[in-house]
Amino acid sequence: MSENILTLLPKIIAGPIVRRASARQVCFWLITNKAYKFSVKLFSHQQQITWFDAQLDDKQHCQIQVGVHAFVNFFTLEPNIDILCGSRVSYDIILLDNDGSKSYLGKLIPSLLYLGQAYPSFLIRRQIRQMLHGSCRKPHHDSDDGLVIVDQQIKLGLLDQIEPPDLLMMSGDQVYTDDVAGPTLVAIKQTIDSLGLFHEELEGSTISNSKEIFEHTHCFYQRPELLPDDPSTTNTYSQFFAGKRKPIFTSVNASNHLISLAEVMAMYILTWSPEMWRRVNISDEAIPELFKQKFAEEQTIIENFVAGLDKVRRALAHVRVYMIFDDHDITDDWNLTRGWEDAVYGNLFAKRIVGNALVGYWLCQGWGNDPDKLKPLFESCRAFFTEKGVIQHDMLVQNLLDWEHWHYCLETSPKLVVLDTRTQRWRSESSLSKPSGLMDWEALCELQQELIGQEAVIMVSAAPIFGVKLIETIQRIFTFFGGALTVDAENWMAHKGTASVMLNIFRNRKTPPNFVILSGDVHYSFVYDITLRFRHNSPNITQITSSGIKNEFPDKLLKWFDRLNRILYSKYSPLNWFTQRRNMLVRHRKPNAHKLATLSNGSGIGLLKIDQACSKVEAQQLCTSGKVVTFIKKE
């Protein structure tokens, strides 16, 4: 790509995003159009102190080239002296070009600053007093974006009108690689072309190179024709749903499923930054006539999504951000059953698709959660990325699939423990179609060791550990008939071994007396308070589910589920004794003191307020509609 085109591209394509940050370490993520060198300054005008001010060396700055004009940068900085907890850390990032010129962050991206700010900033505090959390951000869902509310909360915090959030936890489905709108796919194609994102050779596919995808007749809204099939999935669907041959990739919305690493990287850029949207031309010229109406409907929603990205970008530059994957970050039903795994990882093309999404997760999400822990992965994979593209792509994918350390902890107060419920599964030995446990025995034993001796813990699980019993029962019925993939039967109680071990962890007298569990996944919100029956000094467990950031459950159906669940699984219902949680007492918090309802529907972001011991737990859902839902505890 010519130097003339380079000058038309923004120097910072996406980011900066504040990632893991503590008194002794501060991390940033951003994507640039060139391989710049960087200088970073961390300081506080109020305290008249500078914690870091230097040009970055190779230990502090890691860089991966993913396109001719696309470089993923990750900074890991160690302050000269510990940052005092409670400090607001201002920062500047300076891009150093080969000709000696310097570009300052605030001048490159003026929209990154709030009114009256000279520099962006973020708060470092060991004690978590309040945090924002949520999951499931689907750009083309017809609602406003919950991450815009994060921007509002930070803005009010800077004005001292509210307590500022300590951190933002996104607990899954930050991107939807398997469910992409047509206008977004058009933007992805143009972003790949503009940035020269690297193409790749593809084996086992009807297309030999990823550059052929957008030239194919089935590129838009017909990608199941390109995706690999698995004849073994025919039985269940033909018996119960008169289905035909089913693709390996089970999302009902896989019509624009991403395939290549270039597409995945473009998706991340377009999900978190407005820059490339300003440089694309969305047209339905390449869209088949049959899908043009759907394209037009999606375009209206996408335009609204893009309009909020300046605020989303600003928010992510002003708060510590942590993430963990769920299935849509990779593909729907990722590792749901042993049969699914056999089908996908036994097919070269399917394995590449999943692997590319996992590479994208590593580069754009996982890396920043715990850079020290992921350093061995970086060292083993960096050589695969060259200035001409990825070499030994299959080996890169295998390295990512073999990695078993995506989970992480924060030594905050209370301690924050983030679970990997996707890659360490307890696979069913009796049936290929039975759902795997969300964590296997070894992973659960490791979790228990993390919990021992803690007074209180915030645990992040993508799927609720304590979910809606009626919905779990429906999933169990479908699983019995071999239809786990049909109803997305992913809950902690679906696998007897995993459920038993996890519930025993809560019963163990050495584990914390106070738990807060943060979850997402389900596209509705609720709060349960759980105690053990027949035991003095029971731990206090609060299950808080906030979903989605930009996704919702069908409203009428949710109201019916809520009503039936209250009737069939009321406090004294005998049906409770047929569940795994028969020895636990579950109390529902009512949204806004509603007389009957226990579930809340609406895109937004969750707000958790706690004390140090997690003995006082307040939960709200800040909805994009402007409504604030407070879950009232029954005394």
C-alpha positions, 0 to 999 in steps of 0.5 A: 500500500502506498505512502499516500494511503498511509497518510490518510490513515489515523496513526492510532486506529483503535485504543488506547484501552487501559488494561491491567493496572495496579500500584506496581504495574500499568498496561495499555493496548492500542493498534497503530498504522505503523511500527512506532516507538513510544514514550509514556508518562504517568503522573499526577498534577494534584500530587505533583508526582511522576511515576513513569516518564521514559521511552519504552524498551522491548521489555515494556513494549510488545508489538505484533504486526497483523497487516501492512498498516496494522500493529497491535501494541501492548505496554507493560509499565512498572512505575518508579515508585508504587502508585498510591492507592486512590490516586487518579493517574493521568497519562500521555502516550507519545508516538515517535516516528523515524524522522524524529517527529512526535505525536501526542495522544491528546492532539491525535485524538481530542475526542478522548478527553472530557471537558476541561481535561488536558490528559486522559486519566484512570483511577487505581484503588486496591479496594473495590467499592464499586465496579461496572460489569456486563456482557453480550455486546452485539452491534446490530441488536436494536437497542442503544449501547450500554458502554455509552453508560460507562462513559456517562458514569466516568464523566460524572465521577470526574465532576465529583457528582458520583463515586467513580467506578474502580474498574469495568469487567466485561464477562463475555461476548465482547465481540460476536464473530459468529453473528455479524451484520451485513453492513459490518461485513462490508466495513470489515472488507474495506478495513481489511483492504485499507489496512492491508490486513494479512490474508491466509491460505485455507485448507479443507475449504472451497476457497484456497485463500482468505482474499477470495472470501469477498469475491465469492457468491456466498460471501454475504448472508450465505456463509453457511454454504462456505462453512464446513458441515458435520454429517454426525449432527443430522440425527437429532435435528432430523428426528425432532426438528425435520432438519437437514444436514447441519453445519458444524458451526451451530449459530442460528445467525451464522449467515455472516460468520467470520472466517479469517484472522484478517476479518476477526482483527477488523471486527475488533477495530470496528467494535471498539473504535470509530476511526475506520468507520469514518473511512468506509462507504457502506453500500448494498451494491454487493448484497444479493437482492434477497437480503437487501431489505435486511441489510437496510434494517441492519444499517440503521441500527449499525449507524446508531451503534457507530454514533456512540463509539467516540464515547465508548473509546473515551470510556475505555481510555479512562477506566481499568478494563478486564475481560474474559471470553464466552462462546460468541467471542469465538463461535456459538456453542464453543466446546459445548459437547464432546461431539462438537469438539470432535467435529470441529477440531477434526476438521482443518477448516473448522479448526482454523476458523475457531483458532483465528477467533482465539488468536484475535481474543489473545491479541485484543482481550486476553493479553491485557488481563494478566500479561505476566501470566501470558508472557510464555504464550507471547514468547512462543507465538511472536515468531509466527507474525512477520512483516509479510503475514502469519507463517505456520498458521496451523502451529499458531492456532494449535499453540492457542488451543493448547493454552490453559491459562486464560483464567486470572485473579486480581489481588484487590480487596475483595479478591477478584477471581475470573473463571475460564469456563470454555477451555477447561471443560469436564467432558461427558464420558457417556455421550457425545451429545451431553453438555460438558461441565463448564470446568473440569475437576483439576480446574475446580481444585485450582479454584478452591486453592485460590479461595482458601483463606479469603474473607470475601471473593468476587467471582466472575463466571460468564454463565450464572452459577445459580440460574433460573431453574425453569430454563435449566430444566428445559435445557435438561429435557432437550439434553436428554433427547440429544438436543443440547446444541438446540437450546444452548444447554450451558449452565453449571448444573448441566453436568453432574460432576461439575455441579457437585464439585462447585457446590461443594466448594461453597460448602467447604468451611475453608472457603470465604464466608462471603461470595459475590458472583458476577455473570452475563450470557443470558440476555436478562438480569437478576440477583439471587441471595443464596445460603445453605440449608441446615447449617449454621454460619452459612456462607452468604452468596450473591449471584448477580447477572447483568446481560446484555450490554447491547442485547436482550431476551424476547420480552414476552417470552421472558415474562412467561418464563419468569411467571412459570418459574415463580409458580413451579419453583416457589419456596416450598415447591417439591420440584426444588428437591429434584434440582442439584441445589436442593440443599440451598435456599435461594431468595430472589431480589425484586427489580425496583421492588416489583411485587412479582417479577424477578427478572429484568430485561433491557440493554445496559450495564451492571453496577455493583456497590460493596464493602470490603467484606462483601457483607453489604452488596447492592446491585443495579442495572443502568439501562440504555432506556434511562431506567435504573433497576435496583434489585431490592433485597428481601430482609 
